[in-house]
Amino acid sequence: MAAGKKTATSKKKTVLSDKTRQPQMPIVTVDVCHKCTQVCARGVQYMEKMSQPGAIGYGVPCILRRK
């Protein structure tokens, strides 16, 4: 009976340290891009896309506001 059981130590979960954590980029809309003092290429493209009539946008990841 003991041969079929798995022990709790057979698979250990590894905890990632804060040093290996990847930065998260928040999704911002066009109004935040207009207020931003620094201009990035991705933001400029998004603002141009959203200036078209009838454009639907879901936001763009902001490089400048990394967490």
N, CA, C and O of each residue as an XYZ file, in Angstrom:
268
protein
N       0.799     -1.186      0.000
C       0.000      0.000      0.000
C       0.846      1.254      0.000
O       0.466      2.244     -0.625
N       1.957      1.248      0.666
C       2.798      2.425      0.776
C       3.517      2.725     -0.532
O       3.959      3.855     -0.743
N       3.643      1.740     -1.410
C       4.373      1.960     -2.650
C       3.600      2.856     -3.616
O       4.218      3.532     -4.439
N       2.278      2.883     -3.541
C       1.472      3.678     -4.454
C       1.279      5.111     -4.012
O       0.852      5.949     -4.805
N       1.583      5.406     -2.766
C       1.368      6.765     -2.256
C       2.487      7.700     -2.684
O       3.650      7.309     -2.786
N       2.113      8.918     -2.926
C       3.121      9.939     -3.223
C       3.405     10.696     -1.944
O       2.500     10.979     -1.159
N       4.629     11.009     -1.751
C       4.985     11.759     -0.549
C       4.863     13.247     -0.810
O       4.908     13.688     -1.958
N       4.712     14.004      0.228
C       4.558     15.445      0.123
C       5.846     16.124     -0.335
O       5.811     17.229     -0.876
N       6.961     15.475     -0.122
C       8.240     16.081     -0.490
C       8.656     15.748     -1.913
O       9.728     16.175     -2.341
N       7.855     15.006     -2.662
C       8.254     14.639     -4.006
C       8.241     15.844     -4.956
O       9.083     15.938     -5.849
N       7.300     16.749     -4.768
C       7.265     17.960     -5.601
C       7.201     19.167     -4.694
O       6.245     19.349     -3.940
N       8.221     19.980     -4.776
C       8.262     21.196     -3.971
C       7.954     22.389     -4.851
O       8.402     22.459     -5.995
N       7.196     23.318     -4.321
C       6.926     24.551     -5.040
C       8.095     25.498     -4.825
O       8.583     25.669     -3.708
N       8.526     26.100     -5.900
C       9.617     27.060     -5.784
C       9.027     28.454     -5.707
O       8.119     28.797     -6.464
N       9.533     29.237     -4.812
C       9.081     30.608     -4.635
C      10.060     31.523     -5.355
O      11.265     31.491     -5.101
N       9.520     32.345     -6.263
C      10.367     33.273     -6.987
C      10.684     34.467     -6.105
O       9.810     34.994     -5.416
N      11.898     34.874     -6.132
C      12.272     36.035     -5.340
C      11.847     37.307     -6.062
O      11.500     37.272     -7.243
N      11.874     38.413     -5.362
C      11.480     39.689     -5.950
C      12.466     40.138     -7.025
O      12.111     40.930     -7.898
N      13.681     39.647     -6.970
C      14.691     40.051     -7.945
C      14.396     39.478     -9.325
O      14.739     40.104    -10.328
N      13.770     38.306     -9.405
C      13.503     37.676    -10.685
C      12.126     38.025    -11.226
O      11.744     37.540    -12.291
N      11.382     38.849    -10.522
C      10.039     39.213    -10.941
C      10.090     40.163    -12.122
O      10.863     41.120    -12.115
N       9.280     39.910    -13.130
C       9.262     40.770    -14.301
C       8.398     41.987    -14.031
O       7.372     41.877    -13.359
N       8.788     43.136    -14.539
C       7.976     44.333    -14.315
C       6.656     44.238    -15.065
O       6.590     43.710    -16.175
N       5.621     44.753    -14.447
C       4.294     44.771    -15.054
C       4.035     46.152    -15.622
O       4.326     47.159    -14.977
N       3.494     46.204    -16.821
C       3.187     47.482    -17.448
C       1.672     47.682    -17.425
O       0.931     46.855    -17.955
N       1.214     48.763    -16.820
C      -0.229     49.000    -16.776
C      -0.769     49.408    -18.150
O      -0.066     50.024    -18.951
N      -2.017     49.056    -18.402
C      -2.683     49.428    -19.636
C      -3.263     50.837    -19.452
O      -4.016     51.087    -18.511
N      -2.912     51.737    -20.343
C      -3.401     53.112    -20.253
C      -4.216     53.443    -21.499
O      -4.014     52.858    -22.563
N      -5.130     54.378    -21.351
C      -5.952     54.813    -22.475
C      -5.373     56.091    -23.064
O      -4.359     56.605    -22.592
N      -6.028     56.592    -24.093
C      -5.487     57.723    -24.834
C      -5.461     59.009    -23.990
O      -4.617     59.873    -24.226
N      -6.349     59.148    -23.032
C      -6.330     60.358    -22.214
C      -5.080     60.428    -21.339
O      -4.576     61.520    -21.076
N      -4.584     59.300    -20.895
C      -3.340     59.264    -20.112
C      -2.150     59.571    -21.017
O      -1.206     60.236    -20.590
N      -2.185     59.100    -22.248
C      -1.100     59.390    -23.199
C      -1.026     60.884    -23.514
O       0.065     61.429    -23.676
N      -2.169     61.540    -23.599
C      -2.172     62.986    -23.867
C      -1.576     63.763    -22.697
O      -0.923     64.784    -22.912
N      -1.784     63.306    -21.473
C      -1.287     64.007    -20.293
C       0.193     63.744    -20.017
O       0.835     64.500    -19.287
N       0.725     62.686    -20.594
C       2.106     62.294    -20.314
C       3.079     63.336    -20.867
O       2.911     63.836    -21.979
N       4.095     63.650    -20.069
C       5.088     64.634    -20.497
C       6.136     64.029    -21.421
O       6.696     64.720    -22.272
N       6.398     62.736    -21.251
C       7.360     62.055    -22.117
C       6.599     61.398    -23.255
O       5.511     60.861    -23.046
N       7.153     61.436    -24.440
C       6.486     60.879    -25.607
C       7.196     59.600    -26.018
O       8.409     59.592    -26.227
N       6.431     58.516    -26.132
C       7.014     57.260    -26.600
C       6.369     56.884    -27.937
O       5.275     57.349    -28.255
N       7.038     56.060    -28.697
C       6.567     55.701    -30.039
C       5.247     54.947    -29.980
O       4.366     55.176    -30.809
N       5.104     54.058    -29.019
C       3.885     53.272    -28.895
C       2.686     54.166    -28.565
O       1.587     53.965    -29.083
N       2.911     55.147    -27.702
C       1.855     56.077    -27.336
C       1.434     56.957    -28.498
O       0.248     57.240    -28.665
N       2.401     57.396    -29.309
C       2.100     58.233    -30.468
C       1.282     57.450    -31.482
O       0.324     57.977    -32.047
N       1.651     56.194    -31.717
C       0.889     55.351    -32.640
C      -0.537     55.159    -32.147
O      -1.484     55.212    -32.931
N      -0.685     54.937    -30.848
C      -2.010     54.720    -30.271
C      -2.865     55.988    -30.364
O      -4.057     55.915    -30.663
N      -2.255     57.148    -30.108
C      -3.006     58.407    -30.212
C      -3.452     58.673    -31.649
O      -4.560     59.161    -31.874
N      -2.598     58.355    -32.618
C      -2.970     58.530    -34.022
C      -4.106     57.592    -34.402
O      -5.026     57.984    -35.120
N      -4.045     56.369    -33.927
C      -5.095     55.386    -34.206
C      -6.424     55.837    -33.602
O      -7.471     55.706    -34.237
N      -6.385     56.364    -32.385
C      -7.608     56.752    -31.701
C      -8.170     58.080    -32.211
O      -9.317     58.411    -31.912
N      -7.386     58.847    -32.975
C      -7.887     60.108    -33.499
C      -8.807     59.897    -34.701
O      -9.518     60.818    -35.104
N      -8.801     58.698    -35.272
C      -9.672     58.391    -36.394
C     -11.116     58.285    -35.905
O     -11.344     57.752    -34.819
N     -12.087     58.768    -36.658
C     -13.484     58.674    -36.224
C     -13.955     57.216    -36.186
O     -13.722     56.451    -37.122
N     -14.613     56.853    -35.101
C     -15.145     55.502    -34.937
C     -14.133     54.492    -34.437
O     -14.418     53.294    -34.437
N     -12.968     54.930    -34.015
C     -11.931     54.014    -33.545
C     -12.293     53.472    -32.166
O     -12.781     54.200    -31.302
N     -12.042     52.178    -31.982
C     -12.278     51.536    -30.691
C     -10.933     51.072    -30.168
O     -10.204     50.355    -30.854
N     -10.607     51.480    -28.958
C      -9.326     51.110    -28.373
C      -9.495     50.520    -27.002
O     -10.397     50.897    -26.254
N      -8.632     49.604    -26.679
C      -8.670     48.950    -25.374
C      -7.487     49.326    -24.508
O      -7.293     48.749    -23.438
N      -6.696     50.282    -24.954
C      -5.538     50.716    -24.194
C      -4.256     50.152    -24.773
O      -4.261     49.307    -25.669
N      -3.164     50.649    -24.230
C      -1.840     50.227    -24.680
C      -0.951     50.088    -23.447
O      -1.071     50.888    -22.519
N      -0.055     49.088    -23.411
C       0.864     48.987    -22.272
C       1.821     50.162    -22.238
O       2.444     50.489    -23.248
N       1.944     50.799    -21.079
C       2.789     51.979    -20.940
C       4.152     51.575    -20.386
O       4.257     51.026    -19.289
N       5.180     51.857    -21.161
C       6.556     51.533    -20.752
C       7.023     52.450    -19.639
O       7.820     52.048    -18.791
N       6.534     53.669    -19.638
C       7.019     54.686    -18.706
C       6.442     54.543    -17.311
O       6.944     55.183    -16.387
N       5.419     53.741    -17.117
C       4.764     53.585    -15.827
C       4.935     52.176    -15.284
O       3.965     51.579    -14.816
N       6.112     51.645    -15.335
C       6.371     50.289    -14.835
C       6.194     50.213    -13.327
O       6.497     51.154    -12.594
N       5.699     49.079    -12.893
C       5.512     48.876    -11.449
C       6.682     48.124    -10.886
O       6.720     47.850     -9.686
